[in-house]
């Protein structure tokens, strides 16, 4: 791009991930700014008709139009790609926009995909209510049942889609095993890495082909902006980038700039989220009115060892079932004072939600059962407050049962 220099990239060769999270992808302008520049512009001026034609033909990497080329967005894409050790990254307007863009770019009528049954509710709605009506066939299988995945593969299957750990029950998929199965049948393995972020898990290094992110969550870290990303090889990202260029589910430059600031503290935050969530999970497990706690950091979790083998820590999201029904769960949540009742996660502020009546409410009874969503299930995304204060607030919930 004109009038831009890149004195930073050379110094980052061999740098650790924590350093890349702070500095990767930045290209300073002639103003020599220290913080990343925010390019709030919809369009760009060309030197000549020849320059304009060259840019539109893709003969250089100069910006054309901010729907698909913007220096701030490119900075974010390159930094996130560096953290996931991906060749390329395409930023999108939201996490669901990332899934939609991937599917539109890689699927056609008559294709088949297999998705884990315990994914985010909106993912199921997107696949069942929209892609299915355009002739894409969708099968679901339990994240922990590899035989079911093997049996579900058809000649027209194109990719396997998993979310690990899953939302909200923290089921863990064996990424290496899924990659082996996918590649045995010449399929792509897509992993939603939202719960872990690259700070805790790198699916590509474990054999996955494509990563999905909701940057709205831990990449932002403070609940400010919507955004998403698709990452993988340049070959697999080419059609996704073309889709975003033509269809327009692109990331705004301002949101990209916010995410760049979020990435700077990602590794510090994820360690703190994980440390506090483990303490909260252990405390919840000891409460008499708790039926089950779902958190991969607990040694009681059936997939604890698997999670430990592919994650550096266990993240900030946990869920638990209390003794009682929906009424009891609502009383518990309504009794809390400090914790925010909101469906978002990955925030510095601890959040709490009742999945059956919110995030997974659009699923039918069978779909909720397949995803393990019960009326007495509560999800907590542990934030950055003092863990003693989080536990004290959750105690208020138990006091009304």
N, C-alpha and C positions, 0 to 999 in steps of 0.2 A: 504494500500500500504506500502511496506517496507520502513523503515527509514523515516517515516513521522509521525509527531505528530499533534494533533489537540487541542491546548490549547484555541482556540477561540470560538468554538461552544457553550460551556457552558455559557460564558459571554453574549451571544446574546439572551438568553431566555427572551421573553417579550420586546425585543428592538423595537424601532420605525422604520418605513420604511426607513427614512433617514439614520439611523445607519446601517441597513441591506444593503443598497445600497453601503455602504463604506466597510463593513467588512464581510458580509455573504459568506460562502463557502470557505474561505481561509483556507488552511492547510499548515502550515510551514514545510519546510524540516529541516534537521539537521544544515543547514547554518543559521537558524534563521533570514531569510530575512524579512524585514518589508513590502516591496511591494510584490505583488503576483509573484511567480516564473513563468517564461516562459519556458515550456518544448518543445524545438524544436527538437523532435526526432520522427522518423517514427516507431521505434520498441523498445522493452524492453527486457532485458536479464533475463532469468529464472535461478533459483538456481539449478534446476535439471529437469530431464524428468518428475518426479512426480509433481513438481511445475508447469511446463508448462501445463501438462494435466489438473491439477486442475484449472488453470486460464482459459483455453479454455472451460472447462466444466461449468464455471461460479460459481465455488464453493467459490470464494472470489472476492473482488472488485479490485484486483490488475490489473494494465494495461497490455494489450495484444498487441494491434496494434493501432496506432493513427488514423486510419480511424474511429474507434468507441470508443476507450478509451484513453484519454489523460488528465493528471491532470489539465492543464490550462483550457481546455474546460469544464471539470467537475466542476471546480471552477465557471466558468461563468454560467453553467446550474443551479447550486445550488443557486447562488445569485439571478438570475432572477426568479427562482421558489419561493424563499423566498419573493420576492417583489410582485409576483402575488398570493401568498398563494396557490401555486400549489404543489401537491405531487411530480410531476416529470416534467422534462424539457429535451427535445432533441434538441440540437443545430444543425443547418444545414448551408450549404454554402451560402445561400441567403434567403430572404423572400419568393421568388417564389419557392425555393427549399423546404421551409417548407410546403407550400401548396401542392406541388407535392408529398412530402413524406407522408403527411397526407392522401391524396387521394389514393395513391398506397397502403398504409398500411390498409386502412379501406374500400375500395370499390372493387367490382368485376363486371365483365360483367353482365348486367341486372339490376344493382342497379340504383337508382335515387337520385339525390340531387336537392335541391332548393337553388338558389343563388340570392342575391339581385342584381337588374339590374344596380345599380350605384356603382359597385366595380371598382378597378383598372383595366385598360385595359388589362394588361398581364394576370390577373386572368381569364378574359373572354376568351382570346386566348388559354390559357392552357386547360380550360375546353372544349371549343367548337372544337378546332382543334386537340386535342390529346386524352383526355379522352373519348370524344364522339366516336372516331373511334374504341375504344376498347370496345364499347358497354355500356358505362355509359350514362344514360339519364340525361339531365340537363334542368331544368326549371328556369325561372327568374321571379321575382316579385318585385314590388316597395317596398323599405324599409319601407315606411310609410303606406302600405296597408295590414293590417293583414288579412283581408278577402281573399285577393288574395293568401296569403301564405296558409291559411287554405284550400282553394279550390284546391291548387296545390299538396297537399299531396296525395301520392299513396301508395298502399300496399308495393311497393318495395323501398320507400323513406328511405334513411339511415341517412342523416343529413341536417340541415339548415345551410347555410353559409352567414354570414353578415359581413359587414365592417362598423363600426360606431365610429366616424363620417365618412362619405363616402368621397371618393376621386373623384373629387375635390369639390363637391357641398355642403359638410358638412351637408348632410342629417343624421338624427339621428334615429337609431333603438331602440325601447324599449326593452332592453335586458331582463328584467323581463318577459315581455309579450311573447317574442320569446322563452324564456326558458320554460314557462308554456305550450306553444303550442307544442314545441318539446317533452317535457316529457309526455304530454297527449297521444302522439302517439308513445312513446318509441323510440324517435329519439335523436340524438346528436345535440346540438347547438354549432357551431363553430363561434368564433368572432375574426376578424382581429382587433387587438388593436394598430395598427401601429401609428395612428395619436395621440393617447393620451399617450401611454406608461403606465406602472403601476403607474407612478407618479400621473396621473390624473384620471385613470379609472381602476377598477379591475373587469373584466367580470365574473370571477368565483364566486365572492362574490354576484353577481347579478343573478346567476343561470346558467351561461354558463357552458359547459362541457369541451371545448377545446379552447385555445387561440393560435392565430398565431401572430408572430412578424417578421417584417423586422428589424433586429438589425442595418441594414445599416443606418436607419433614426435616431430617437432621442436617441436610446440606445448608439450608437456611439457618435452622436452629433457634429461631426466635419467633416463629409464627407470623412472618411479615408478608411474604409473597408466594404466589403460585408459580410453579415451574416444573419441568421434567426433562429427562434426557434418555436417549438411546445410545448405547456404546457397543463397539465391536470392530471388526476389520473394516478397512476402507471398502472392500467389495460388498459387504453386507450393509454398510451405511449409505452407499451411493443411492440406492432406490429410496431410502428413508429421507435423505436430504432432498432428493427430487420431489418427494411427496410434500414435504414441508414447504418447499419453494412454490409448488403449484397450489397446494391446498390452504396454506396459511396458518397452521397451528403453531406459530413460531413464538419464541420467548422474547419478551420485551427487553430492551437494553437496560432499563432501570432495574428490573428484576434480576437480570444477569449480574449487574453490579452488586446488588444486595447479596446474591449467592456467593460471589467472590469474597465478600467480607465474611460470610458464614464459613467458607472453606478454611479461612485462616485459623479459625479456632476449632475446627472439626475434631482433630485428634484429642485435644484437651477435653472438649465437651463429652466425647464418647466414652472416655475413661471415667469421667465423673458420673455420667448417666449410668454406666454399667456398675460402678461400685455401689452407688446408692440403690439401684434396682435390686441388686443381690441382697442387700440388707433388708429392704422392704419385703422381698419374696420370702426370706427366711422368717421374718416376723409374722407375715400372713400365714405361713404354713403352721405356725405354732398356735394360732387362734382357734378356740373351740368351735366357732361358728363358720369356719372355713371348711368346705368340702375338699377342694382341690386347688392347687396353685400351678399355673402353667408358666414356667420360666426356665429356659434352658440352662441357666447358671446353677440351678439346684441339682444336687447329686441324685435326688429322687426322680428327676425328669428322665423318662425312658430313653431319650436320645442325648443325654448330657455328654457322653463321651464323643459321639459324632459331632455335636456342636463344637466341642473343644478342639476337635481335629481340624475344623475348617474356619473357625472364628478365633480372633485373638482375645476377645471378651464377649459378653453375652447381651449387651445392649440395654436399652432403658424401658422396653415394653414388656409388661406382664399382664396376665389375666387370672382371674380366680372365680370359682363358684362358691357361693355362700349357701348356708342351710336356708331353704325357703324357696319362694317363687318370685315372680316378677315384682310383686308388691314389696317383698322384702328387699330386693335389689334396688328398687327405686327409693325406698326409705333410707337405705344405706347411703346411696349417692346424695340424696337431698340433705342428709345430715352433715355432710362435709362442708367446711367453711372456707378453707384456704385453697384447696384444690379446685381447678377450673373445670366446670362441666362443659366440655366441648369435644367434638369428634376428631379434632386434629391431634397429632402426636409429633414428637421430635422437637418440642418447644422447650425453652428454658424453664417455663412454668409447668408444673405437674398437671396433667389432665386426667379426667375420669369420664367414662361413658358406659352406657348400657347398649352393647352391640345389637341385641335382638330387636330393639325398638328404634335404632338409629342407623348405624353404618351398614348393617345387614338386614334392615327392615324390608327392603324391596325383594328379598329372596323369598320364595315360597316355603311352605313348611318342610318339604322334602329337602330342598337346597340348604335350609338352615340346619337341618339334622345332619346332612352330609358334611357340613362345615363345622359341626360341633357347637353351634350357637344355641344355647339354652336360655331360658328366661331368667335363670339365677346367675348368669355370667356377667362379670364386670371387668372392663379393661382399664388399666392404669398405665400411663406413660410417665415414668418418673423423671422429674425435671432436675433443676440445679439448686433448689432450695436446700436448706439444712435437712438432712434425712430425718433427724429427730422431729422436726416440724411436720414433715410429710406423714410420719407414723402417727403422730399425735392427732392429726386431722382424720386419718383413716380410723383411728380409735373411736371417733365420734360416730362413724357409720356402724361399728359393731355395737355401740351403746344403745341403739334403737332396735336391735333385733330381738 
